Amino acid sequence: MGSPFQPAGSATNRVRIVVATSVMLTFISYWRAAAIVLNDLGSSAFYAAGIAEQAVGKSAPWFILGVMLFSFCVRAVYVESCSMFVRGGVYRVVKEALGGTLAKISVSALMFDYILTGPISGVSAGQYIAGLINDTMLIADTHGWVPRAVHAMFKNGTPHVNESWTAVVFAVAVTLYFWWQNTKGIQESSEKALRVMQITTVMVVLLLGWSAVTLMKAGYQSVPLPVPANLKFSPEALGFLRHTFQGQNLAGMFGLFGILIAFGHSVLAMSGEESLAQVNRELAHPKLKNLKRAAIIIAIYSFVFTGLTALLFVMIIPDSVRIPVYKDNLIAGLAMNLWGPQILRLLFRAFVVVVGFLILSGAVNTAIIGSNGVLNRVSEDGVLTDWFRRPHPRFGTSYRIVNLVVFLQLFTILASRGNVYVLGEAYAFGVIWSFTFNSLAMLVLRHKYKGERGWKVPPNFHIAGHEIPFGLASVFLVLLSTAIVNLFTKSIATVAGVSFAAVFFLIFTVSEKVNRRKHALAEQQMQEHFQLLQSDTVDRGRLGIRPGNLLVTIRDYNTLSHLKWALERTDTKDQDIVVMSARVSQFGAAAYDLATEQIFSDYEQKLFTRAVSIAESFGKHISLLVVPARDVWSAIVQTAINLESSAVVSGLSSKMTAQEQAFELGHAWEATPEPKRQFVLQIVRPDMKVDTFHIGPHTPSMKTEDVHLVHRLWLNITREAGLDDLHHHDILTEALTRFARDYAGRDKDDILKELKKTSGKTVKTRSVAAPDGRPEKPTTPLRAEEDSRRDKGDDGPPSPPIVSP
């Protein structure tokens, strides 16, 4: 067996493979970036306080507040790391500072964090829904609205559902839904995240305002100060130490140690920080300034939402029901104990449940996307075998990674039996250790790289010419101390987390060794046969591609008939053919410059080998281009514009019609910033029939009778006084201006009816979101004109670009 890149035919006819690693992104504002992170971070407000109070007692809200204040410092560490590595994240930072071994350990802990995020969010959402159902039934029963026959169905005579198993069923259903969405290739939307946070903000403002009224009208319960004497540790909260000490004695004997234990049981309130590193790469210019703005918004919002509501839980909800009844849905409990009519409180609770469903369900999706991104990143680095990244045969997604993540999440949900406390305690293991590794890595990088940075964690002192990173070192010591204490006081988290991390570390290590052996020979043979060029941007001049080239998109090595069609009709001596494969990337994928073994997965090797073989069979040269991208359509358009391509040739999608493909490409063209060029899209069907569409403004084809009509009008109008210098295009301009005015006015329906009669087809329109994020409005799609050659059965050569005059 030769190299997977061994070209067919003559060895002297070599094909250049050009790999561009630039990612086509739509840059977003710091408000949208903050919304994406808060959709993940804000979910902890729904369960963190209840878990903390069960572990340490009634003074837990002070520790939640302390954690939220400390999160300012942890977020500062992430800002510094992002200023050094734009495409950052824990794995990238730790590997750069501490090497591959500790990087694999850190990413194993991070994966435990992501795996637990989905189950705890889904189960918590289920608890809120089940609690609402039960309280609604109870109120209805109290008012005599429940028939007697219904009472006989329940053992205690009160209609209710089992909250734990209802939460399990709900969490499984939500996880399976997002599994299917991610298998198909779900699109991340900053617009949706912003809308969710706007709705959440309405709920938070109402909650805080109503709570203030309640405190003035009904008074409040005091919150014990966070001193050792007030700590009431449960047996589970002491972990491996529960057989040695009683909770109160431990706190009294080791005051600071008791404080650290309580702090460790509250640390999951600042989960979701890793999302900030992932979304940083999409921030608009100036990136660092906008990153700091987003970090401040996240810090203030999470402090107010998570921190202040934790205090309100204890101040307003009576002790008799707070933990016994509402421990898993405290915000709902707070809503039910506000001052005012019961029906209003129940309606507000329903609103809380809706908001909780949106934000917690979103966290389930974020967990799958984040896990997928992290594992794709380590896979591209050669740590996981290419088997994991093999694309779905229909959707082109890394479905095997998604399947693995979702399987582990479903197992966790079923094993927990809907116990939010157990999930939360285990979840904190991954949170604290990923933070600890990240801060340690940044501390090492302070000494390893002395160059200028965009920003540093303050304060920093200079003694005898040496910088002392006091702030960064303090953050690391607090995180490390908390992480070590958690090892002894969270037995479930320690056993589960260490076991999980060990298994993943073993998988990473074995896979990496297999990959190194497999790619060593492939790299040597690729250097012998191909010129590999890695570029930060798709630049025609640098890549040596002539203008007016033909861009052929490929995805499935079993459907390359459109490539054969292009090769048959193109003389590559006069016109270059560029074969492009778009690698779909999520947050964190392709997070930095790619090595040779990262560029070509097994699937891409097979795809490119098949393309090379087809080109060699025609005796023609092609250039292969890999473009990582979040959106395939934008990547195709931007690549065609950068390469000054005359036409794009594509196969017919198995999921879309030719017209739908053209519309998506046209929509991407409209959203592309200036300058941009027009080009032709040619979609080759399996029967070799070709649909041709013009992307962008172009000169329309006119029937002979239309030309005659314009000419007759010109002859008649030029007879009028003062119009003897009139041109044909003046008539067209006036006619189109009147048409546009009538279409925008009251004659729209009549015009559409006439157009239907004229064309014999239904005129379809779709809603297109404005590029500036304004509300959607109906617009006319880019005109997709089918070339007349198809009707004549003459496919002809690839069309040159058609540009409007």
HELIX and SHEET records of a PDB file:
HELIX    1   1 TYR A   30  LEU A   41  1                                  12    
HELIX    2   2 GLY A   42  PHE A   46  5                                   5    
HELIX    3   3 ALA A   48  VAL A   56  1                                   9    
HELIX    4   4 ALA A   60  MET A   84  1                                  25    
HELIX    5   5 VAL A   90  LEU A   98  1                                   9    
HELIX    6   6 GLY A  100  THR A  142  1                                  43    
HELIX    7   7 ARG A  148  HIS A  151  1                                   4    
HELIX    8   8 GLU A  163  LYS A  184  1                                  22    
HELIX    9   9 SER A  190  ALA A  218  1                                  29    
HELIX   10  10 PRO A  228  ASN A  230  5                                   3    
HELIX   11  11 PRO A  235  LEU A  241  5                                   7    
HELIX   12  12 GLY A  247  MET A  253  1                                   7    
HELIX   13  13 GLY A  255  GLY A  264  1                                  10    
HELIX   14  14 VAL A  267  MET A  270  5                                   4    
HELIX   15  15 GLU A  274  VAL A  279  1                                   6    
HELIX   16  16 ASN A  280  GLU A  282  5                                   3    
HELIX   17  17 LYS A  287  SER A  302  1                                  16    
HELIX   18  18 PHE A  303  LEU A  308  3                                   6    
HELIX   19  19 THR A  309  ILE A  316  1                                   8    
HELIX   20  20 ASP A  319  ARG A  322  1                                   4    
HELIX   21  21 LEU A  330  MET A  336  1                                   7    
HELIX   22  22 GLN A  342  GLU A  380  1                                  39    
HELIX   23  23 ASP A  386  ARG A  389  5                                   4    
HELIX   24  24 TYR A  399  SER A  416  1                                  18    
HELIX   25  25 VAL A  420  LYS A  448  1                                  29    
HELIX   26  26 PHE A  470  THR A  489  1                                  20    
HELIX   27  27 SER A  491  HIS A  529  1                                  39    
HELIX   28  28 ARG A  540  LEU A  543  1                                   4    
HELIX   29  29 SER A  561  ARG A  569  1                                   9    
HELIX   30  30 THR A  596  ILE A  599  1                                   4    
HELIX   31  31 ASP A  602  SER A  617  1                                  16    
HELIX   32  32 VAL A  632  ASN A  642  1                                  11    
HELIX   33  33 ALA A  658  ALA A  671  1                                  14    
HELIX   34  34 THR A  704  ILE A  717  1                                  14    
HELIX   35  35 HIS A  728  ALA A  744  1                                  17    
HELIX   36  36 LYS A  748  SER A  759  1                                  12    
HELIX   37  37 SER A  788  LYS A  792  1                                   5    
SHEET    1   A 8 LEU A 532  SER A 535  0                                        
SHEET    2   A 8 ILE A  17  ALA A  20  1                                        
SHEET    3   A 8 SER A 623  ALA A 629  1                                        
SHEET    4   A 8 ILE A 577  VAL A 584  1                                        
SHEET    5   A 8 LEU A 550  THR A 553  1                                        
SHEET    6   A 8 ALA A 647  GLY A 651  1                                        
SHEET    7   A 8 PHE A 679  VAL A 684  1                                        
SHEET    8   A 8 VAL A 690  ILE A 695 -1                                        
SHEET    1   B 2 PHE A 461  ILE A 463  0                                        
SHEET    2   B 2 HIS A 466  ILE A 468 -1                                        
SHEET    1   C 2 ARG A 766  VAL A 768  0                                        
SHEET    2   C 2 LYS A 777  THR A 779 -1                                        
END                                                                             
